[in-house]
Amino acid sequence: MLVGIKDGRFFLGNFYCMDKQGNIILQDAVEYRCIRRSPASPVEQRGLGLILIPFSCRISCHVDCSVEEQLSLLSL
């Protein structure tokens, strides 16, 4: 799962769970952030492990899964 937050950082990790308030916990997460505000600026990354991303900070969520998993989700 790739999660973007309001300050421009992105977190990539394995979805672990979501609570009633919409907070997301990612496992084996890596943080990505731009060093400068230009489009061609280098991206810095660091490993974080298990993290909680508050609902109030989240601006985007993207889930990567196989075609078979997508089809099974459609049947729900």
Backbone as JSON Lines, residues from 0, in Angstrom:
{"i":0,"aa":"M","n":[0.85,-1.17,0.0],"ca":[0.0,0.0,0.0],"c":[0.9,1.23,0.0]}
{"i":1,"aa":"L","n":[0.53,2.2,-0.79],"ca":[1.23,3.49,-0.85],"c":[0.3,4.55,-0.29]}
{"i":2,"aa":"V","n":[0.74,5.26,0.75],"ca":[-0.07,6.26,1.43],"c":[0.64,7.6,1.37]}
{"i":3,"aa":"G","n":[-0.07,8.64,0.89],"ca":[0.46,10.0,0.87],"c":[-0.12,10.8,2.01]}
{"i":4,"aa":"I","n":[0.7,11.7,2.58],"ca":[0.21,12.55,3.66],"c":[0.37,14.02,3.27]}
{"i":5,"aa":"K","n":[-0.24,14.89,4.07],"ca":[-0.35,16.31,3.73],"c":[0.97,17.04,3.54]}
{"i":6,"aa":"D","n":[2.03,16.63,4.22],"ca":[3.3,17.36,4.1],"c":[4.14,16.92,2.9]}
{"i":7,"aa":"G","n":[3.58,16.06,2.04],"ca":[4.28,15.68,0.81],"c":[5.02,14.35,0.88]}
{"i":8,"aa":"R","n":[5.08,13.74,2.04],"ca":[5.76,12.46,2.16],"c":[4.84,11.32,1.73]}
{"i":9,"aa":"F","n":[5.46,10.21,1.34],"ca":[4.74,9.0,0.98],"c":[5.32,7.84,1.77]}
{"i":10,"aa":"F","n":[4.46,6.9,2.13],"ca":[4.88,5.72,2.85],"c":[4.45,4.49,2.06]}
{"i":11,"aa":"L","n":[5.38,3.59,1.84],"ca":[5.12,2.35,1.11],"c":[5.36,1.21,2.08]}
{"i":12,"aa":"G","n":[4.35,0.35,2.24],"ca":[4.5,-0.77,3.16],"c":[3.36,-1.76,2.99]}
{"i":13,"aa":"N","n":[3.42,-2.81,3.77],"ca":[2.38,-3.83,3.77],"c":[1.25,-3.4,4.69]}
{"i":14,"aa":"F","n":[0.02,-3.42,4.18],"ca":[-1.14,-3.06,4.99],"c":[-1.25,-4.05,6.14]}
{"i":15,"aa":"Y","n":[-1.35,-3.53,7.37],"ca":[-1.49,-4.38,8.54],"c":[-2.92,-4.34,9.07]}
{"i":16,"aa":"C","n":[-3.45,-3.12,9.3],"ca":[-4.84,-2.99,9.74],"c":[-5.28,-1.54,9.68]}
{"i":17,"aa":"M","n":[-6.61,-1.36,9.87],"ca":[-7.21,-0.03,9.94],"c":[-8.17,-0.06,11.12]}
{"i":18,"aa":"D","n":[-8.14,1.0,11.93],"ca":[-9.05,1.03,13.08],"c":[-10.35,1.76,12.74]}
{"i":19,"aa":"K","n":[-11.23,1.89,13.72],"ca":[-12.55,2.51,13.51],"c":[-12.44,3.97,13.09]}
{"i":20,"aa":"Q","n":[-11.38,4.64,13.51],"ca":[-11.2,6.05,13.19],"c":[-10.59,6.27,11.8]}
{"i":21,"aa":"G","n":[-10.18,5.21,11.12],"ca":[-9.6,5.32,9.79],"c":[-8.09,5.44,9.78]}
{"i":22,"aa":"N","n":[-7.44,5.29,10.94],"ca":[-5.98,5.29,11.0],"c":[-5.47,4.0,10.37]}
{"i":23,"aa":"I","n":[-4.38,4.09,9.64],"ca":[-3.82,2.93,8.95],"c":[-2.49,2.56,9.58]}
{"i":24,"aa":"I","n":[-2.27,1.27,9.77],"ca":[-0.98,0.77,10.23],"c":[-0.33,0.01,9.08]}
{"i":25,"aa":"L","n":[0.89,0.41,8.76],"ca":[1.68,-0.25,7.73],"c":[2.85,-0.99,8.38]}
{"i":26,"aa":"Q","n":[3.15,-2.15,7.85],"ca":[4.25,-2.98,8.33],"c":[5.39,-2.91,7.32]}
{"i":27,"aa":"D","n":[6.62,-2.95,7.77],"ca":[7.81,-2.87,6.91],"c":[7.76,-1.63,6.02]}
{"i":28,"aa":"A","n":[7.39,-0.5,6.6],"ca":[7.18,0.73,5.84],"c":[8.5,1.43,5.51]}
{"i":29,"aa":"V","n":[8.48,2.11,4.36],"ca":[9.59,2.95,3.92],"c":[9.02,4.33,3.64]}
{"i":30,"aa":"E","n":[9.7,5.36,4.14],"ca":[9.27,6.75,3.93],"c":[10.03,7.32,2.73]}
{"i":31,"aa":"Y","n":[9.31,8.02,1.86],"ca":[9.9,8.71,0.72],"c":[9.55,10.19,0.82]}
{"i":32,"aa":"R","n":[10.56,11.04,0.64],"ca":[10.3,12.49,0.64],"c":[11.25,13.18,-0.32]}
{"i":33,"aa":"C","n":[10.76,14.27,-0.92],"ca":[11.59,15.06,-1.83],"c":[12.49,15.96,-1.0]}
{"i":34,"aa":"I","n":[13.74,16.06,-1.42],"ca":[14.69,16.9,-0.7],"c":[14.42,18.38,-0.99]}
{"i":35,"aa":"R","n":[14.08,18.69,-2.24],"ca":[13.72,20.06,-2.63],"c":[12.34,20.04,-3.25]}
{"i":36,"aa":"R","n":[11.75,21.19,-3.45],"ca":[10.38,21.3,-3.96],"c":[10.29,21.35,-5.49]}
{"i":37,"aa":"S","n":[11.37,21.05,-6.2],"ca":[11.32,21.07,-7.66],"c":[10.94,19.69,-8.19]}
{"i":38,"aa":"P","n":[10.34,19.62,-9.39],"ca":[9.89,18.33,-9.95],"c":[11.01,17.31,-10.15]}
{"i":39,"aa":"A","n":[12.22,17.76,-10.46],"ca":[13.32,16.85,-10.74],"c":[14.22,16.63,-9.52]}
{"i":40,"aa":"S","n":[13.73,16.99,-8.34],"ca":[14.58,16.86,-7.15],"c":[14.73,15.4,-6.74]}
{"i":41,"aa":"P","n":[15.86,15.08,-6.13],"ca":[16.08,13.7,-5.69],"c":[15.14,13.34,-4.54]}
{"i":42,"aa":"V","n":[14.86,12.05,-4.42],"ca":[13.97,11.56,-3.37],"c":[14.8,10.83,-2.33]}
{"i":43,"aa":"E","n":[14.58,11.18,-1.08],"ca":[15.27,10.53,0.02],"c":[14.36,9.46,0.61]}
{"i":44,"aa":"Q","n":[14.93,8.34,1.02],"ca":[14.11,7.29,1.6],"c":[14.76,6.77,2.88]}
{"i":45,"aa":"R","n":[13.91,6.26,3.79],"ca":[14.42,5.63,5.0],"c":[13.43,4.57,5.49]}
{"i":46,"aa":"G","n":[13.95,3.5,6.01],"ca":[13.12,2.42,6.53],"c":[12.58,2.76,7.9]}
{"i":47,"aa":"L","n":[11.31,2.45,8.13],"ca":[10.67,2.81,9.39],"c":[10.15,1.6,10.17]}
{"i":48,"aa":"G","n":[9.77,0.54,9.49],"ca":[9.2,-0.61,10.18],"c":[7.69,-0.48,10.3]}
{"i":49,"aa":"L","n":[7.14,-0.61,11.51],"ca":[5.71,-0.55,11.77],"c":[5.32,0.89,12.1]}
{"i":50,"aa":"I","n":[4.39,1.47,11.33],"ca":[3.99,2.86,11.57],"c":[2.48,3.01,11.54]}
{"i":51,"aa":"L","n":[1.98,4.02,12.23],"ca":[0.58,4.39,12.22],"c":[0.43,5.71,11.49]}
{"i":52,"aa":"I","n":[-0.45,5.76,10.51],"ca":[-0.71,6.99,9.76],"c":[-2.1,7.47,10.15]}
{"i":53,"aa":"P","n":[-2.2,8.62,10.83],"ca":[-3.51,9.13,11.25],"c":[-4.39,9.49,10.06]}
{"i":54,"aa":"F","n":[-5.69,9.27,10.22],"ca":[-6.66,9.6,9.19],"c":[-6.57,11.07,8.81]}
{"i":55,"aa":"S","n":[-6.36,11.94,9.79],"ca":[-6.35,13.39,9.54],"c":[-5.17,13.84,8.68]}
{"i":56,"aa":"C","n":[-4.12,13.04,8.58],"ca":[-2.94,13.39,7.79],"c":[-2.98,12.83,6.38]}
{"i":57,"aa":"R","n":[-3.78,11.82,6.16],"ca":[-3.77,11.06,4.9],"c":[-4.48,11.83,3.79]}
{"i":58,"aa":"I","n":[-3.84,11.87,2.59],"ca":[-4.49,12.48,1.44],"c":[-4.72,11.49,0.3]}
{"i":59,"aa":"S","n":[-3.97,10.37,0.29],"ca":[-4.16,9.38,-0.77],"c":[-3.74,8.0,-0.29]}
{"i":60,"aa":"C","n":[-4.38,6.99,-0.9],"ca":[-4.04,5.59,-0.64],"c":[-4.13,4.83,-1.94]}
{"i":61,"aa":"H","n":[-3.13,4.05,-2.23],"ca":[-3.12,3.22,-3.44],"c":[-2.74,1.81,-3.03]}
{"i":62,"aa":"V","n":[-3.52,0.84,-3.53],"ca":[-3.26,-0.55,-3.22],"c":[-2.83,-1.26,-4.49]}
{"i":63,"aa":"D","n":[-1.73,-1.99,-4.4],"ca":[-1.23,-2.76,-5.52],"c":[-1.58,-4.22,-5.29]}
{"i":64,"aa":"C","n":[-2.34,-4.82,-6.21],"ca":[-2.69,-6.23,-6.08],"c":[-2.83,-6.84,-7.48]}
{"i":65,"aa":"S","n":[-2.86,-8.16,-7.51],"ca":[-2.94,-8.88,-8.78],"c":[-4.34,-8.77,-9.38]}
{"i":66,"aa":"V","n":[-4.47,-9.14,-10.64],"ca":[-5.77,-9.11,-11.33],"c":[-6.75,-10.05,-10.63]}
{"i":67,"aa":"E","n":[-6.29,-11.2,-10.19],"ca":[-7.16,-12.16,-9.51],"c":[-7.7,-11.57,-8.21]}
{"i":68,"aa":"E","n":[-6.84,-10.86,-7.47],"ca":[-7.29,-10.22,-6.23],"c":[-8.29,-9.12,-6.51]}
{"i":69,"aa":"Q","n":[-8.09,-8.37,-7.58],"ca":[-9.04,-7.31,-7.95],"c":[-10.4,-7.89,-8.3]}
{"i":70,"aa":"L","n":[-10.41,-8.99,-9.03],"ca":[-11.67,-9.64,-9.4],"c":[-12.39,-10.2,-8.18]}
{"i":71,"aa":"S","n":[-11.64,-10.74,-7.23],"ca":[-12.29,-11.27,-6.03],"c":[-12.88,-10.13,-5.17]}
{"i":72,"aa":"L","n":[-12.24,-8.96,-5.19],"ca":[-12.78,-7.81,-4.45],"c":[-14.08,-7.32,-5.08]}
{"i":73,"aa":"L","n":[-14.23,-7.44,-6.4],"ca":[-15.44,-7.01,-7.07],"c":[-16.64,-7.85,-6.67]}
{"i":74,"aa":"S","n":[-16.4,-9.09,-6.26],"ca":[-17.5,-9.97,-5.89],"c":[-18.02,-9.7,-4.47]}
{"i":75,"aa":"L","n":[-17.33,-8.86,-3.7],"ca":[-17.78,-8.56,-2.34],"c":[-19.01,-7.74,-2.35]}
